[in-house]
Every structure is written in C-alpha cells, then in structure tokens.
Amino acid sequence: MLTTAAIAVKDKQGQIIGVLGIDLSYAGVQKTISGLNIGRTGSVTLVSKSGTIIASQGKSKKYTFKSGKSISKNVVLKLLKPQNKNREP
C-alpha cells in the first residue's frame, strides 16, 4: 500500500513551475504488524482516518482485514472514532 504526497512548486510571482511528489510505502509497518501475536485469538489493525486498512494481522477473521480495504461503514471503526467531534486528536 502506498500514499502519495505532492505539493506545487511556485516561483516568486506565485506561478506554478513544477510539482514535487513522493510515494510513501507502508511495507515496513505491514511487516512489523504481520510479526505481532496478540494472545491466542487477538488481532491488530492499523486504519487510516478515512477507514482504509493499512495493515491487519490476527487469528480473528471477524477483526482481520485485507490491506487497502475500506471499513468506513464497519461498526468497529464507528466505535473507535471519537464521539466528540470538537476534541483534538
């Protein structure tokens, strides 16, 4: 899984003269998570703010997900999101 970050490069007059971009890989994070064992039946999942699975590992099929899958409508994600939207992350 990759995330791309990009920013416009502007000259002194504010005109766009190029774009600077980078692709960030989650391979290292995925490798670390795949090596974790949480008890006999536990699982660990890293989820983006939008609800996309970055990495997931565990014995529970109910709580282990495929990388790249969106769980934005999943009850588990809804339970994890802060109830007070004014609260700082």
C-alpha positions as CSV (number, residue, x, y, z in Angstrom):
1,M,0.0,0.0,0.0
2,L,1.2,3.5,-0.9
3,T,0.4,7.0,0.0
4,T,1.3,9.8,-2.4
5,A,2.1,13.3,-1.1
6,A,2.5,16.2,-3.6
7,I,3.0,20.0,-3.5
8,A,3.1,22.6,-6.2
9,V,6.4,24.5,-6.6
10,K,5.9,28.2,-7.3
11,D,8.2,31.0,-8.5
12,K,8.4,34.4,-6.8
13,Q,5.3,35.6,-8.7
14,G,3.3,32.7,-7.5
15,Q,3.2,30.9,-10.8
16,I,3.3,27.1,-10.6
17,I,6.6,25.9,-12.2
18,G,6.5,22.3,-11.1
19,V,5.3,19.7,-8.7
20,L,7.2,17.9,-6.0
21,G,5.9,14.5,-5.1
22,I,6.8,11.4,-3.1
23,D,5.3,7.9,-2.7
24,L,5.4,6.6,0.8
25,S,5.3,2.8,1.3
26,Y,3.7,1.1,4.3
27,A,5.7,-2.1,3.7
28,G,7.8,-1.7,6.9
29,V,4.7,-1.1,9.0
30,Q,2.9,-4.1,7.4
31,K,5.9,-6.3,8.1
32,T,6.1,-5.3,11.7
33,I,2.3,-5.8,12.2
34,S,2.5,-9.2,10.5
35,G,5.0,-10.4,13.1
36,L,2.8,-9.5,16.1
37,N,0.9,-12.1,18.1
38,I,-1.8,-10.7,20.4
39,G,-2.6,-13.6,22.8
40,R,-4.2,-16.7,21.4
41,T,-7.0,-15.1,19.4
42,G,-6.2,-11.3,19.3
43,S,-5.6,-9.2,16.2
44,V,-4.0,-5.8,15.4
45,T,-5.2,-3.5,12.7
46,L,-3.8,-0.1,11.5
47,V,-6.6,2.0,9.9
48,S,-6.3,5.4,8.3
49,K,-8.5,8.3,9.4
50,S,-10.8,7.7,6.4
51,G,-11.3,4.0,7.3
52,T,-8.8,2.3,4.9
53,I,-6.9,-0.7,6.2
54,I,-3.1,0.0,6.2
55,A,-2.2,-3.4,7.8
56,S,-4.0,-6.1,9.7
57,Q,-2.9,-9.3,11.3
58,G,-4.5,-11.8,13.7
59,K,-6.4,-15.1,14.1
60,S,-9.8,-13.5,14.3
61,K,-11.4,-13.5,10.8
62,K,-14.0,-11.0,12.1
63,Y,-11.4,-8.4,13.0
64,T,-8.6,-9.0,10.5
65,F,-8.9,-7.2,7.2
66,K,-7.2,-7.1,3.8
67,S,-4.9,-4.1,3.3
68,G,-6.4,-1.4,1.1
69,K,-10.0,-2.3,2.0
70,S,-12.3,0.4,3.3
71,I,-14.1,-0.3,6.6
72,S,-15.6,3.2,6.8
73,K,-19.1,1.7,7.3
74,N,-17.9,-1.0,9.7
75,V,-19.3,-0.9,13.2
76,V,-15.8,-1.5,14.6
77,L,-14.5,1.7,13.1
78,K,-17.5,3.7,14.2
79,L,-16.9,2.6,17.8
80,L,-13.3,3.7,17.6
81,K,-14.0,7.2,16.2
82,P,-14.2,9.9,18.9
83,Q,-17.8,10.8,19.8
84,N,-17.0,14.5,20.4
85,K,-16.0,15.9,17.0
86,N,-14.6,19.1,18.7
87,R,-12.0,17.1,20.5
88,E,-8.4,17.4,19.4
89,P,-6.9,14.1,18.0
